[in-house]
């Protein structure tokens, strides 16, 4: 397990210095394209550099959450293709022209893509996919879909084709507004199946990616806490320092969980990482809640009203972290703990 390479930090810093933060719906596409061009792939989870991968995502998140939302999905898609495509001797879809990938796997009741027809691994998809982040500018997507028997599949689809229509429906958010996570309609859209039925959620990398999302949450929370620390350095106020202490405790615990999770994944990349990933996600979610509270109570309204970056990050982070399933994740973690017989002795 290794830390983020120094040259990555330097290249990312130079790239982000040229962007005007926070990004909005008009500037996100260009910033994403430049980031993907500079860093088209990251180390695959479980290949000894999981921590470096997550540290990179956290660094991007510390600058702009909409940007990391799109970039993390691109990096996840590349990891999924590397994991599943060789297993079925499927050649990954062409990566010529530096595409920007999305992963659209969210589902809403009665609203899912289905096979309109199938010829081997080539299918045509029909239906509507909800929560499609970056739909207006990403070039390719991995989408979940179902066949006529109701089995779950993952398919790769080019978005620049007849039969794919990006709607204006389904996104009224203030936080994460720039991602424009609208609904996309498919009508006989050509796609290629990736992996076998059910493989998307059964593969080891499913939970690796889930923990990687938590690294994004962590990066944003740590950036907000840095502003709280800066305020405490300027003002000798005991209450402000108490809030800084609370944020430090929460973030240090979450960081330890992420590092332990990364180490565990690298030590056994094919093992079921659900328990470790859920623990990391829940720890980071708790740290996010604590940090947002500490910043608001410690610094008051001024940065929320007068600092555009801080205000945007504070609005984006609660929306982004709702990719957590809250108590459902805690209950799932409890089930894994009961099954494993967790021993909490030091």
MARLOTOR-207005 format. One record per residue (C-alpha): x, y, z; residue number from 1; chain; residue in one letter. Coordinates in Angstrom, 2 decimals. Example, Ala and Ser with C-alpha at 12.3 -4.5 7.8 and 13.67 -1.06 7.14 Angstrom:
2
12.30; -4.50; 7.80; 1; A; A
13.67; -1.06; 7.14; 2; A; S
END
This chain:
346
0.00; 0.00; 0.00; 1; A; X
1.53; 3.32; -1.07; 2; A; X
0.81; 7.00; -0.63; 3; A; X
-0.08; 9.42; -3.41; 4; A; X
3.00; 9.93; -5.64; 5; A; X
4.54; 13.39; -5.35; 6; A; X
4.44; 13.98; -9.11; 7; A; X
0.69; 13.26; -9.13; 8; A; X
0.18; 15.90; -6.48; 9; A; X
2.22; 18.43; -8.45; 10; A; X
0.43; 17.69; -11.73; 11; A; X
-2.99; 17.82; -10.12; 12; A; X
-2.17; 21.08; -8.32; 13; A; X
-0.99; 22.68; -11.58; 14; A; X
-4.09; 21.49; -13.44; 15; A; X
-6.54; 22.62; -10.78; 16; A; X
-4.81; 26.01; -10.44; 17; A; X
-6.03; 26.83; -13.95; 18; A; X
-9.67; 26.09; -13.08; 19; A; X
-12.05; 28.62; -11.58; 20; A; X
-13.56; 26.99; -8.49; 21; A; X
-16.25; 26.18; -7.73; 22; A; X
-17.25; 24.76; -11.09; 23; A; X
-20.75; 25.18; -12.46; 24; A; X
-22.83; 23.44; -15.12; 25; A; X
-21.14; 25.49; -17.84; 26; A; X
-17.55; 24.79; -16.79; 27; A; X
-17.72; 21.24; -15.44; 28; A; X
-17.52; 19.50; -18.83; 29; A; X
-14.28; 21.23; -19.82; 30; A; X
-12.66; 20.68; -16.43; 31; A; X
-13.61; 17.00; -16.52; 32; A; X
-12.15; 16.55; -20.01; 33; A; X
-8.87; 18.14; -18.92; 34; A; X
-8.68; 15.99; -15.78; 35; A; X
-9.42; 12.78; -17.68; 36; A; X
-6.84; 13.69; -20.33; 37; A; X
-4.20; 14.25; -17.64; 38; A; X
-5.16; 11.21; -15.55; 39; A; X
-7.05; 8.76; -17.84; 40; A; X
-6.63; 5.85; -15.43; 41; A; X
-5.84; 5.34; -11.76; 42; A; X
-4.31; 2.30; -10.05; 43; A; X
-6.83; -0.53; -9.97; 44; A; X
-8.26; -1.24; -6.48; 45; A; X
-6.62; -4.26; -4.90; 46; A; X
-3.40; -3.91; -6.91; 47; A; X
-1.27; -2.62; -4.01; 48; A; X
-2.04; 1.08; -4.64; 49; A; X
-5.61; 1.35; -3.38; 50; A; X
-4.68; 4.04; -0.87; 51; A; X
-2.98; 6.14; -3.57; 52; A; X
-6.10; 5.83; -5.73; 53; A; X
-8.31; 7.03; -2.88; 54; A; X
-5.91; 9.81; -1.92; 55; A; X
-6.07; 11.13; -5.48; 56; A; X
-9.87; 11.09; -5.42; 57; A; X
-9.82; 12.86; -2.05; 58; A; X
-7.50; 15.54; -3.45; 59; A; X
-9.88; 16.20; -6.34; 60; A; X
-12.86; 16.22; -3.95; 61; A; X
-11.12; 18.78; -1.76; 62; A; X
-11.29; 21.18; -4.70; 63; A; X
-14.69; 20.48; -6.24; 64; A; X
-17.28; 17.80; -5.50; 65; A; X
-19.06; 17.93; -8.85; 66; A; X
-15.73; 17.34; -10.59; 67; A; X
-14.84; 14.35; -8.44; 68; A; X
-18.36; 12.96; -8.83; 69; A; X
-17.86; 12.69; -12.59; 70; A; X
-14.19; 11.74; -12.47; 71; A; X
-14.65; 9.02; -9.84; 72; A; X
-17.33; 7.42; -12.02; 73; A; X
-14.95; 7.49; -15.00; 74; A; X
-12.20; 5.86; -12.93; 75; A; X
-14.67; 3.32; -11.57; 76; A; X
-15.87; 2.44; -15.06; 77; A; X
-12.32; 1.79; -16.20; 78; A; X
-11.75; -0.45; -13.18; 79; A; X
-15.01; -2.32; -13.84; 80; A; X
-14.07; -2.92; -17.47; 81; A; X
-10.65; -4.18; -16.41; 82; A; X
-12.27; -6.53; -13.90; 83; A; X
-15.23; -7.89; -15.89; 84; A; X
-14.40; -7.66; -19.57; 85; A; X
-11.47; -10.15; -19.52; 86; A; X
-13.58; -12.64; -17.55; 87; A; X
-15.92; -13.02; -20.51; 88; A; X
-13.27; -12.56; -23.19; 89; A; X
-15.05; -9.38; -24.12; 90; A; X
-12.88; -6.70; -25.60; 91; A; X
-13.53; -3.45; -23.78; 92; A; X
-15.30; -0.83; -25.91; 93; A; X
-12.93; 1.39; -27.87; 94; A; X
-11.16; 3.97; -25.76; 95; A; X
-10.01; 6.02; -28.75; 96; A; X
-10.47; 9.78; -28.48; 97; A; X
-10.19; 9.82; -24.68; 98; A; X
-13.81; 9.13; -23.76; 99; A; X
-15.34; 10.16; -20.45; 100; A; X
-17.19; 7.27; -18.85; 101; A; X
-20.11; 7.26; -16.45; 102; A; X
-21.55; 4.48; -14.28; 103; A; X
-25.32; 4.72; -14.06; 104; A; X
-26.46; 1.96; -11.73; 105; A; X
-29.13; 3.69; -9.64; 106; A; X
-32.65; 2.39; -9.92; 107; A; X
-36.09; 3.77; -9.15; 108; A; X
-39.27; 1.70; -8.85; 109; A; X
-40.73; 0.81; -12.25; 110; A; X
-38.00; 2.78; -14.02; 111; A; X
-35.23; 0.56; -15.37; 112; A; X
-33.60; -0.24; -18.67; 113; A; X
-34.53; -3.55; -20.28; 114; A; X
-33.54; -5.55; -23.32; 115; A; X
-35.52; -4.63; -26.42; 116; A; X
-33.59; -7.29; -28.33; 117; A; X
-30.45; -9.39; -27.96; 118; A; X
-27.90; -10.95; -30.30; 119; A; X
-25.25; -12.67; -28.19; 120; A; X
-23.50; -9.96; -26.16; 121; A; X
-24.99; -7.20; -28.30; 122; A; X
-28.30; -5.80; -27.08; 123; A; X
-30.65; -2.94; -27.68; 124; A; X
-31.91; -1.13; -24.61; 125; A; X
-35.22; 0.55; -23.94; 126; A; X
-36.48; 2.50; -20.95; 127; A; X
-35.33; 5.31; -18.72; 128; A; X
-32.29; 5.53; -16.48; 129; A; X
-32.52; 7.95; -13.55; 130; A; X
-29.79; 9.88; -11.71; 131; A; X
-27.46; 10.13; -14.72; 132; A; X
-24.66; 12.42; -13.57; 133; A; X
-22.85; 14.25; -16.34; 134; A; X
-25.36; 13.06; -18.94; 135; A; X
-24.97; 16.18; -21.07; 136; A; X
-21.26; 15.65; -21.75; 137; A; X
-20.00; 12.15; -20.85; 138; A; X
-19.37; 10.02; -23.94; 139; A; X
-19.94; 6.46; -22.69; 140; A; X
-21.72; 4.82; -19.78; 141; A; X
-21.91; 1.51; -18.00; 142; A; X
-25.59; 1.00; -17.20; 143; A; X
-27.47; -1.62; -15.24; 144; A; X
-30.33; -3.27; -17.12; 145; A; X
-32.55; -6.37; -16.99; 146; A; X
-33.33; -9.09; -19.51; 147; A; X
-36.72; -10.63; -20.25; 148; A; X
-36.27; -13.05; -17.34; 149; A; X
-35.58; -10.22; -14.91; 150; A; X
-31.86; -11.04; -14.55; 151; A; X
-29.53; -8.12; -13.86; 152; A; X
-26.84; -7.17; -16.37; 153; A; X
-24.30; -4.45; -16.95; 154; A; X
-23.94; -2.97; -20.42; 155; A; X
-21.56; -0.51; -22.07; 156; A; X
-23.26; 2.08; -24.24; 157; A; X
-22.04; 4.93; -26.41; 158; A; X
-24.19; 7.98; -25.76; 159; A; X
-23.58; 9.58; -29.15; 160; A; X
-26.12; 7.52; -31.07; 161; A; X
-29.76; 7.62; -32.13; 162; A; X
-31.98; 6.23; -29.42; 163; A; X
-30.28; 8.02; -26.53; 164; A; X
-32.04; 11.17; -25.38; 165; A; X
-30.84; 13.29; -22.47; 166; A; X
-33.89; 14.83; -20.82; 167; A; X
-34.25; 17.85; -18.57; 168; A; X
-36.20; 15.81; -16.01; 169; A; X
-35.36; 14.68; -12.52; 170; A; X
-32.80; 17.17; -11.23; 171; A; X
-33.87; 20.19; -9.17; 172; A; X
-30.94; 20.10; -6.77; 173; A; X
-29.15; 23.11; -5.34; 174; A; X
-26.27; 21.03; -3.97; 175; A; X
-24.40; 19.19; -6.76; 176; A; X
-26.38; 21.25; -9.29; 177; A; X
-23.46; 21.28; -11.73; 178; A; X
-23.60; 17.52; -12.31; 179; A; X
-27.05; 17.83; -13.94; 180; A; X
-27.96; 14.27; -12.90; 181; A; X
-31.03; 14.06; -15.10; 182; A; X
-33.02; 11.15; -16.56; 183; A; X
-31.87; 9.63; -19.87; 184; A; X
-34.29; 7.87; -22.22; 185; A; X
-33.21; 4.88; -24.30; 186; A; X
-35.08; 3.60; -27.35; 187; A; X
-33.43; 0.66; -29.14; 188; A; X
-30.01; 2.01; -28.16; 189; A; X
-27.13; -0.30; -29.05; 190; A; X
-25.08; -1.63; -26.12; 191; A; X
-22.62; -4.41; -25.27; 192; A; X
-23.03; -6.64; -22.24; 193; A; X
-20.10; -6.55; -19.81; 194; A; X
-19.59; -9.64; -17.68; 195; A; X
-22.24; -12.22; -16.91; 196; A; X
-25.67; -11.84; -15.34; 197; A; X
-25.36; -10.49; -11.80; 198; A; X
-21.61; -10.00; -12.10; 199; A; X
-21.68; -6.25; -11.44; 200; A; X
-22.69; -6.60; -7.79; 201; A; X
-21.05; -9.98; -7.14; 202; A; X
-17.54; -9.00; -8.24; 203; A; X
-14.97; -8.17; -5.51; 204; A; X
-14.49; -4.68; -6.93; 205; A; X
-18.07; -3.67; -6.16; 206; A; X
-17.20; -2.92; -2.55; 207; A; X
-13.80; -1.52; -3.48; 208; A; X
-15.61; 1.13; -5.50; 209; A; X
-18.10; 1.73; -2.70; 210; A; X
-15.29; 2.56; -0.31; 211; A; X
-13.68; 4.78; -2.94; 212; A; X
-16.79; 6.99; -2.87; 213; A; X
-16.18; 7.47; 0.85; 214; A; X
-12.69; 8.75; 0.05; 215; A; X
-14.38; 11.51; -1.96; 216; A; X
-16.62; 12.43; 0.97; 217; A; X
-13.56; 12.45; 3.21; 218; A; X
-11.59; 14.74; 0.89; 219; A; X
-14.36; 17.33; 0.91; 220; A; X
-14.80; 17.19; 4.68; 221; A; X
-11.06; 17.54; 5.25; 222; A; X
-11.00; 20.63; 3.03; 223; A; X
-13.80; 22.23; 5.04; 224; A; X
-12.01; 21.35; 8.27; 225; A; X
-8.87; 23.07; 6.95; 226; A; X
-10.86; 26.32; 6.75; 227; A; X
-11.98; 25.75; 10.34; 228; A; X
-8.35; 25.22; 11.38; 229; A; X
-7.32; 28.43; 9.60; 230; A; X
-10.04; 30.34; 11.44; 231; A; X
-8.89; 28.91; 14.77; 232; A; X
-5.33; 30.05; 14.03; 233; A; X
-6.56; 33.61; 13.47; 234; A; X
-8.94; 33.77; 16.45; 235; A; X
-8.11; 32.62; 19.96; 236; A; X
-11.65; 31.51; 20.77; 237; A; X
-12.15; 28.47; 23.03; 238; A; X
-15.46; 27.47; 21.45; 239; A; X
-14.00; 27.67; 17.94; 240; A; X
-11.11; 25.48; 19.08; 241; A; X
-13.50; 23.01; 20.64; 242; A; X
-15.29; 22.64; 17.31; 243; A; X
-11.93; 22.17; 15.59; 244; A; X
-11.11; 19.44; 18.11; 245; A; X
-14.40; 17.69; 17.38; 246; A; X
-13.71; 17.77; 13.63; 247; A; X
-10.19; 16.44; 14.19; 248; A; X
-11.42; 13.48; 16.24; 249; A; X
-14.04; 12.60; 13.63; 250; A; X
-11.73; 12.93; 10.63; 251; A; X
-8.81; 11.10; 12.23; 252; A; X
-11.07; 8.13; 13.00; 253; A; X
-12.50; 8.11; 9.49; 254; A; X
-9.03; 8.35; 7.96; 255; A; X
-7.88; 5.36; 10.01; 256; A; X
-10.87; 3.34; 8.74; 257; A; X
-10.14; 4.25; 5.12; 258; A; X
-6.46; 3.36; 5.47; 259; A; X
-7.28; 0.05; 7.15; 260; A; X
-9.85; -0.72; 4.46; 261; A; X
-7.35; 0.03; 1.67; 262; A; X
-4.74; -2.17; 3.33; 263; A; X
-7.24; -5.01; 3.74; 264; A; X
-8.30; -4.80; 0.09; 265; A; X
-4.70; -4.87; -1.13; 266; A; X
-3.88; -7.82; 1.13; 267; A; X
-6.82; -9.89; -0.18; 268; A; X
-8.18; -8.32; -3.39; 269; A; X
-10.52; -11.22; -4.19; 270; A; X
-12.06; -11.44; -0.72; 271; A; X
-15.48; -10.05; 0.18; 272; A; X
-14.79; -6.50; 1.35; 273; A; X
-18.36; -5.59; 2.26; 274; A; X
-17.80; -5.33; 6.01; 275; A; X
-14.67; -3.23; 5.66; 276; A; X
-16.18; -0.97; 2.98; 277; A; X
-19.40; -0.39; 4.91; 278; A; X
-17.45; 0.39; 8.07; 279; A; X
-15.34; 2.94; 6.19; 280; A; X
-18.36; 4.50; 4.50; 281; A; X
-20.28; 4.81; 7.76; 282; A; X
-17.27; 6.21; 9.60; 283; A; X
-16.73; 8.83; 6.90; 284; A; X
-20.42; 9.73; 6.78; 285; A; X
-20.33; 10.33; 10.54; 286; A; X
-17.18; 12.44; 10.14; 287; A; X
-18.88; 14.49; 7.42; 288; A; X
-21.82; 15.19; 9.71; 289; A; X
-19.49; 16.18; 12.56; 290; A; X
-17.34; 18.39; 10.33; 291; A; X
-20.28; 20.21; 8.76; 292; A; X
-21.69; 20.87; 12.22; 293; A; X
-18.33; 22.00; 13.59; 294; A; X
-17.75; 24.39; 10.69; 295; A; X
-21.22; 25.92; 10.88; 296; A; X
-21.20; 26.37; 14.64; 297; A; X
-17.54; 27.32; 14.89; 298; A; X
-17.42; 29.90; 12.08; 299; A; X
-21.04; 31.02; 11.88; 300; A; X
-22.78; 32.38; 8.79; 301; A; X
-19.94; 34.48; 7.34; 302; A; X
-18.21; 31.81; 5.19; 303; A; X
-21.57; 30.38; 4.14; 304; A; X
-22.62; 33.81; 2.86; 305; A; X
-19.36; 35.44; 1.73; 306; A; X
-17.08; 32.61; 0.59; 307; A; X
-18.38; 31.16; -2.69; 308; A; X
-16.22; 28.02; -2.59; 309; A; X
-17.10; 27.28; 1.05; 310; A; X
-20.80; 27.85; 0.46; 311; A; X
-20.81; 25.59; -2.59; 312; A; X
-18.88; 22.81; -0.82; 313; A; X
-21.21; 23.03; 2.18; 314; A; X
-24.23; 22.68; -0.11; 315; A; X
-22.75; 19.95; -2.31; 316; A; X
-21.42; 17.64; 0.40; 317; A; X
-24.75; 16.78; 2.11; 318; A; X
-26.21; 15.84; -1.29; 319; A; X
-23.19; 13.78; -2.35; 320; A; X
-23.01; 11.89; 0.94; 321; A; X
-26.59; 10.75; 0.47; 322; A; X
-25.19; 8.07; -1.80; 323; A; X
-24.94; 6.40; 1.56; 324; A; X
-28.00; 4.38; 2.52; 325; A; X
-27.84; 5.66; 6.10; 326; A; X
-29.45; 3.25; 8.59; 327; A; X
-29.77; 0.58; 5.90; 328; A; X
-25.97; 0.56; 5.57; 329; A; X
-25.57; 0.39; 9.34; 330; A; X
-27.97; -2.55; 9.50; 331; A; X
-26.09; -4.31; 6.70; 332; A; X
-22.84; -3.72; 8.55; 333; A; X
-24.37; -5.18; 11.71; 334; A; X
-25.35; -8.29; 9.76; 335; A; X
-21.78; -8.69; 8.53; 336; A; X
-20.47; -8.18; 12.07; 337; A; X
-22.81; -10.85; 13.42; 338; A; X
-21.71; -13.26; 10.72; 339; A; X
-17.99; -12.63; 11.21; 340; A; X
-18.06; -12.57; 15.01; 341; A; X
-16.21; -9.25; 15.20; 342; A; X
-13.94; -8.86; 18.22; 343; A; X
-13.34; -5.22; 19.18; 344; A; X
-10.61; -5.79; 21.76; 345; A; X
-7.59; -3.53; 21.27; 346; A; X
END
